[in-house]
Amino acid sequence: MFNIIPSLLIILGIAGLVYIFQYRQNKESIIKGEEELAKIKKEKKKLLEKLQTKLSYKKVGSGIYSLTEKVLVRSRIIVLRIDKTISANLTKIRIRRKTPNFKGSEDIIKSFAEKTSLENNAEIDTKLDSLQEEKKLLKKISKSPENLAAFKNLARIYLWREDFSSARWALLQAYHLNKEDNVVQDLLIELYEKRGGAR
């Protein structure tokens, strides 16, 4: 009977050791499982954050696209309005170019309408001569648009009558024909000075 006790003690010791090792392994596996679960939770959280940032980027991106579209539409409207204004002004200039302004003739007509006479016959003759000369020059220009002398003389007549817009037109035409002409440049300076004095 005393022989059984040592073998029982050995068996109980081995069973205790097996139990202790198994408990440790279970504890280590539980700890590993918890660590893996924590890793999975972290990865899940990271994925959710990435999705949220991607969704917010998509919202921001769509907002930028809509803002850009609005800006482009508004700028197109502005450009179209500017184009319409320029087109209308060009049409007015073309009509004005075809029908020149006879300021001197208006003065004569006003004086007759008001039943007042001009100061003397010399003034009437001068105004009528300038009108006739203007008509001749305009006919020359219509026949040969490259006639620089006709434009210069027409500009002189307009400057003398203080019809600055018509003088400017004639001088610009002459300037386009010959940019190096000193007479045209002098007349442009004179026009600038007279217009500056008129303001």
C-alpha atoms as a printed R data frame, in Angstrom:
    type eleno elety resid chain resno       x       y        z
1   ATOM     1    CA   MET     A     1   0.000   0.000    0.000
2   ATOM     2    CA   PHE     A     2   2.894   2.271    0.624
3   ATOM     3    CA   ASN     A     3   3.965   1.562   -2.902
4   ATOM     4    CA   ILE     A     4   0.793   3.131   -4.344
5   ATOM     5    CA   ILE     A     5   1.234   6.459   -2.583
6   ATOM     6    CA   PRO     A     6   4.384   7.504   -4.413
7   ATOM     7    CA   SER     A     7   2.903   6.532   -7.784
8   ATOM     8    CA   LEU     A     8  -0.325   8.422   -6.898
9   ATOM     9    CA   LEU     A     9   1.717  11.450   -5.966
10  ATOM    10    CA   ILE     A    10   3.591  11.230   -9.245
11  ATOM    11    CA   ILE     A    11   0.328  10.925  -11.230
12  ATOM    12    CA   LEU     A    12  -1.255  13.791   -9.281
13  ATOM    13    CA   GLY     A    13   1.879  15.918   -9.839
14  ATOM    14    CA   ILE     A    14   1.835  15.170  -13.571
15  ATOM    15    CA   ALA     A    15  -1.908  15.922  -13.732
16  ATOM    16    CA   GLY     A    16  -1.276  19.192  -11.848
17  ATOM    17    CA   LEU     A    17   1.503  20.114  -14.229
18  ATOM    18    CA   VAL     A    18  -0.707  19.330  -17.222
19  ATOM    19    CA   TYR     A    19  -3.479  21.423  -15.710
20  ATOM    20    CA   ILE     A    20  -1.107  24.343  -15.010
21  ATOM    21    CA   PHE     A    21   0.351  24.205  -18.567
22  ATOM    22    CA   GLN     A    22  -3.079  23.995  -20.086
23  ATOM    23    CA   TYR     A    23  -4.308  26.906  -17.963
24  ATOM    24    CA   ARG     A    24  -1.347  28.972  -19.092
25  ATOM    25    CA   GLN     A    25  -1.985  28.079  -22.741
26  ATOM    26    CA   ASN     A    26  -5.660  28.931  -22.368
27  ATOM    27    CA   LYS     A    27  -4.718  32.214  -20.720
28  ATOM    28    CA   GLU     A    28  -2.190  32.965  -23.464
29  ATOM    29    CA   SER     A    29  -4.720  32.051  -26.160
30  ATOM    30    CA   ILE     A    30  -7.309  34.293  -24.461
31  ATOM    31    CA   ILE     A    31  -4.774  37.145  -24.363
32  ATOM    32    CA   LYS     A    32  -3.872  36.515  -28.024
33  ATOM    33    CA   GLY     A    33  -7.555  36.412  -28.916
34  ATOM    34    CA   GLU     A    34  -8.146  39.713  -27.130
35  ATOM    35    CA   GLU     A    35  -5.139  41.260  -28.902
36  ATOM    36    CA   GLU     A    36  -6.405  40.009  -32.268
37  ATOM    37    CA   LEU     A    37  -9.863  41.332  -31.456
38  ATOM    38    CA   ALA     A    38  -8.347  44.738  -30.566
39  ATOM    39    CA   LYS     A    39  -6.389  44.710  -33.861
40  ATOM    40    CA   ILE     A    40  -9.557  43.876  -35.789
41  ATOM    41    CA   LYS     A    41 -11.405  46.705  -34.024
42  ATOM    42    CA   LYS     A    42  -8.562  49.152  -34.860
43  ATOM    43    CA   GLU     A    43  -8.568  48.076  -38.505
44  ATOM    44    CA   LYS     A    44 -12.349  48.387  -38.622
45  ATOM    45    CA   LYS     A    45 -12.104  51.872  -37.106
46  ATOM    46    CA   LYS     A    46  -9.412  52.871  -39.646
47  ATOM    47    CA   LEU     A    47 -11.548  51.568  -42.511
48  ATOM    48    CA   LEU     A    48 -14.556  53.531  -41.239
49  ATOM    49    CA   GLU     A    49 -12.430  56.702  -40.956
50  ATOM    50    CA   LYS     A    50 -11.112  56.205  -44.498
51  ATOM    51    CA   LEU     A    51 -14.638  55.745  -45.789
52  ATOM    52    CA   GLN     A    52 -15.793  58.873  -43.975
53  ATOM    53    CA   THR     A    53 -12.894  60.926  -45.351
54  ATOM    54    CA   LYS     A    54 -13.523  59.585  -48.851
55  ATOM    55    CA   LEU     A    55 -17.180  60.477  -48.528
56  ATOM    56    CA   SER     A    56 -16.290  63.949  -47.252
57  ATOM    57    CA   TYR     A    57 -13.791  64.335  -50.130
58  ATOM    58    CA   LYS     A    58 -16.545  63.343  -52.529
59  ATOM    59    CA   LYS     A    59 -18.842  65.949  -50.982
60  ATOM    60    CA   VAL     A    60 -16.112  68.579  -51.168
61  ATOM    61    CA   GLY     A    61 -15.266  67.528  -54.721
62  ATOM    62    CA   SER     A    62 -18.884  67.753  -55.839
63  ATOM    63    CA   GLY     A    63 -19.152  71.152  -54.127
64  ATOM    64    CA   ILE     A    64 -16.061  72.373  -55.980
65  ATOM    65    CA   TYR     A    65 -17.442  71.066  -59.275
66  ATOM    66    CA   SER     A    66 -20.766  72.838  -58.766
67  ATOM    67    CA   LEU     A    67 -19.017  76.082  -57.733
68  ATOM    68    CA   THR     A    68 -16.755  75.904  -60.781
69  ATOM    69    CA   GLU     A    69 -19.753  75.315  -63.014
70  ATOM    70    CA   LYS     A    70 -21.574  78.315  -61.526
71  ATOM    71    CA   VAL     A    71 -18.514  80.551  -61.976
72  ATOM    72    CA   LEU     A    72 -18.091  79.433  -65.585
73  ATOM    73    CA   VAL     A    73 -21.770  80.014  -66.382
74  ATOM    74    CA   ARG     A    74 -21.673  83.488  -64.825
75  ATOM    75    CA   SER     A    75 -18.452  84.399  -66.617
76  ATOM    76    CA   ARG     A    76 -19.987  83.209  -69.884
77  ATOM    77    CA   ILE     A    77 -22.986  85.487  -69.274
78  ATOM    78    CA   ILE     A    78 -20.652  88.416  -68.576
79  ATOM    79    CA   VAL     A    79 -18.634  87.711  -71.716
80  ATOM    80    CA   LEU     A    80 -21.809  87.501  -73.784
81  ATOM    81    CA   ARG     A    81 -23.023  90.832  -72.387
82  ATOM    82    CA   ILE     A    82 -19.670  92.445  -73.173
83  ATOM    83    CA   ASP     A    83 -19.789  90.964  -76.665
84  ATOM    84    CA   LYS     A    84 -23.314  92.318  -77.181
85  ATOM    85    CA   THR     A    85 -22.236  95.797  -76.021
86  ATOM    86    CA   ILE     A    86 -19.169  95.776  -78.269
87  ATOM    87    CA   SER     A    87 -21.243  94.606  -81.204
88  ATOM    88    CA   ALA     A    88 -23.800  97.386  -80.646
89  ATOM    89    CA   ASN     A    89 -21.044 100.006  -80.381
90  ATOM    90    CA   LEU     A    90 -19.355  98.720  -83.534
91  ATOM    91    CA   THR     A    91 -22.667  98.936  -85.377
92  ATOM    92    CA   LYS     A    92 -23.089 102.539  -84.195
93  ATOM    93    CA   ILE     A    93 -19.560 103.366  -85.342
94  ATOM    94    CA   ARG     A    94 -20.141 101.788  -88.750
95  ATOM    95    CA   ILE     A    95 -23.399 103.722  -89.202
96  ATOM    96    CA   ARG     A    96 -21.685 106.905  -88.087
97  ATOM    97    CA   ARG     A    97 -18.810 106.274  -90.464
98  ATOM    98    CA   LYS     A    98 -21.255 105.963  -93.362
99  ATOM    99    CA   THR     A    99 -23.118 109.157  -92.426
100 ATOM   100    CA   PRO     A   100 -20.620 111.824  -91.326
101 ATOM   101    CA   ASN     A   101 -21.714 114.626  -89.033
102 ATOM   102    CA   PHE     A   102 -22.020 118.057  -90.700
103 ATOM   103    CA   LYS     A   103 -21.706 120.340  -87.713
104 ATOM   104    CA   GLY     A   104 -21.257 123.460  -89.835
105 ATOM   105    CA   SER     A   105 -24.453 122.835  -91.773
106 ATOM   106    CA   GLU     A   106 -26.366 122.447  -88.521
107 ATOM   107    CA   ASP     A   107 -25.142 125.892  -87.404
108 ATOM   108    CA   ILE     A   108 -26.356 127.465  -90.651
109 ATOM   109    CA   ILE     A   109 -29.740 125.730  -90.455
110 ATOM   110    CA   LYS     A   110 -30.150 126.793  -86.800
111 ATOM   111    CA   SER     A   111 -29.360 130.388  -87.669
112 ATOM   112    CA   PHE     A   112 -32.002 130.439  -90.415
113 ATOM   113    CA   ALA     A   113 -34.542 128.688  -88.208
114 ATOM   114    CA   GLU     A   114 -34.038 131.245  -85.455
115 ATOM   115    CA   LYS     A   115 -34.259 134.010  -88.083
116 ATOM   116    CA   THR     A   116 -30.901 135.366  -87.016
117 ATOM   117    CA   SER     A   117 -28.137 136.082  -89.430
118 ATOM   118    CA   LEU     A   118 -24.552 135.119  -88.973
119 ATOM   119    CA   GLU     A   119 -22.158 137.933  -88.162
120 ATOM   120    CA   ASN     A   120 -21.048 138.664  -91.707
121 ATOM   121    CA   ASN     A   121 -21.100 137.279  -95.204
122 ATOM   122    CA   ALA     A   122 -17.469 136.175  -94.957
123 ATOM   123    CA   GLU     A   123 -18.400 133.772  -92.135
124 ATOM   124    CA   ILE     A   124 -21.241 132.311  -94.220
125 ATOM   125    CA   ASP     A   125 -18.946 131.927  -97.213
126 ATOM   126    CA   THR     A   126 -16.296 130.242  -95.074
127 ATOM   127    CA   LYS     A   127 -18.774 127.790  -93.581
128 ATOM   128    CA   LEU     A   128 -20.276 127.005  -96.985
129 ATOM   129    CA   ASP     A   129 -16.809 126.605  -98.505
130 ATOM   130    CA   SER     A   130 -15.807 124.218  -95.726
131 ATOM   131    CA   LEU     A   131 -18.988 122.185  -96.309
132 ATOM   132    CA   GLN     A   132 -18.342 121.988 -100.035
133 ATOM   133    CA   GLU     A   133 -14.705 121.084  -99.427
134 ATOM   134    CA   GLU     A   134 -15.794 118.438  -96.950
135 ATOM   135    CA   LYS     A   135 -18.175 116.904  -99.487
136 ATOM   136    CA   LYS     A   136 -15.409 116.852 -102.112
137 ATOM   137    CA   LEU     A   137 -13.000 115.172  -99.721
138 ATOM   138    CA   LEU     A   138 -15.583 112.587  -98.680
139 ATOM   139    CA   LYS     A   139 -16.200 111.765 -102.354
140 ATOM   140    CA   LYS     A   140 -12.436 111.382 -102.892
141 ATOM   141    CA   ILE     A   141 -12.214 109.093  -99.887
142 ATOM   142    CA   SER     A   142 -15.153 106.974 -101.059
143 ATOM   143    CA   LYS     A   143 -13.436 106.547 -104.463
144 ATOM   144    CA   SER     A   144  -9.968 105.857 -103.065
145 ATOM   145    CA   PRO     A   145  -9.904 104.929  -99.350
146 ATOM   146    CA   GLU     A   146  -6.067 105.031  -99.302
147 ATOM   147    CA   ASN     A   147  -5.922 108.786 -100.053
148 ATOM   148    CA   LEU     A   148  -3.846 110.056  -97.118
149 ATOM   149    CA   ALA     A   149  -3.990 113.721  -98.173
150 ATOM   150    CA   ALA     A   150  -7.802 113.662  -98.274
151 ATOM   151    CA   PHE     A   151  -7.979 112.305  -94.729
152 ATOM   152    CA   LYS     A   152  -5.505 114.931  -93.458
153 ATOM   153    CA   ASN     A   153  -7.421 117.786  -95.098
154 ATOM   154    CA   LEU     A   154 -10.729 116.438  -93.834
155 ATOM   155    CA   ALA     A   155  -9.275 116.262  -90.309
156 ATOM   156    CA   ARG     A   156  -8.133 119.905  -90.604
157 ATOM   157    CA   ILE     A   157 -11.661 120.983  -91.596
158 ATOM   158    CA   TYR     A   158 -13.175 119.087  -88.671
159 ATOM   159    CA   LEU     A   159 -10.625 120.550  -86.249
160 ATOM   160    CA   TRP     A   160 -11.371 124.067  -87.555
161 ATOM   161    CA   ARG     A   161 -15.108 123.471  -86.978
162 ATOM   162    CA   GLU     A   162 -14.361 121.858  -83.593
163 ATOM   163    CA   ASP     A   163 -16.055 118.625  -84.606
164 ATOM   164    CA   PHE     A   164 -13.623 116.576  -82.552
165 ATOM   165    CA   SER     A   165 -15.186 113.128  -82.971
166 ATOM   166    CA   SER     A   166 -15.163 113.425  -86.785
167 ATOM   167    CA   ALA     A   167 -11.625 114.832  -86.683
168 ATOM   168    CA   ARG     A   168 -10.543 111.900  -84.560
169 ATOM   169    CA   TRP     A   169 -12.084 109.466  -87.056
170 ATOM   170    CA   ALA     A   170 -10.303 111.105  -89.996
171 ATOM   171    CA   LEU     A   171  -6.980 111.235  -88.148
172 ATOM   172    CA   LEU     A   172  -7.208 107.600  -87.087
173 ATOM   173    CA   GLN     A   173  -7.862 106.589  -90.693
174 ATOM   174    CA   ALA     A   174  -4.855 108.643  -91.801
175 ATOM   175    CA   TYR     A   175  -2.743 107.158  -88.995
176 ATOM   176    CA   HIS     A   176  -3.629 103.632  -90.110
177 ATOM   177    CA   LEU     A   177  -2.538 104.498  -93.637
178 ATOM   178    CA   ASN     A   178   0.823 105.988  -92.580
179 ATOM   179    CA   LYS     A   179   1.953 105.804  -88.976
180 ATOM   180    CA   GLU     A   180   5.168 107.712  -89.660
181 ATOM   181    CA   ASP     A   181   3.515 110.842  -91.112
182 ATOM   182    CA   ASN     A   182   4.522 113.878  -89.000
183 ATOM   183    CA   VAL     A   183   1.506 115.941  -90.110
184 ATOM   184    CA   VAL     A   184  -0.907 113.283  -88.868
185 ATOM   185    CA   GLN     A   185   0.942 113.087  -85.556
186 ATOM   186    CA   ASP     A   186   0.869 116.891  -85.186
187 ATOM   187    CA   LEU     A   187  -2.852 116.960  -85.944
188 ATOM   188    CA   LEU     A   188  -3.462 114.229  -83.354
189 ATOM   189    CA   ILE     A   189  -1.587 116.313  -80.781
190 ATOM   190    CA   GLU     A   190  -3.644 119.362  -81.731
191 ATOM   191    CA   LEU     A   191  -6.849 117.340  -81.401
192 ATOM   192    CA   TYR     A   192  -5.776 116.119  -77.975
193 ATOM   193    CA   GLU     A   193  -4.984 119.659  -76.830
194 ATOM   194    CA   LYS     A   194  -8.275 121.086  -78.100
195 ATOM   195    CA   ARG     A   195 -10.311 118.286  -76.583
196 ATOM   196    CA   GLY     A   196  -8.460 118.682  -73.294
197 ATOM   197    CA   GLY     A   197  -9.214 122.412  -73.360
198 ATOM   198    CA   ALA     A   198 -12.889 121.713  -74.182
199 ATOM   199    CA   ARG     A   199 -13.308 119.539  -71.120
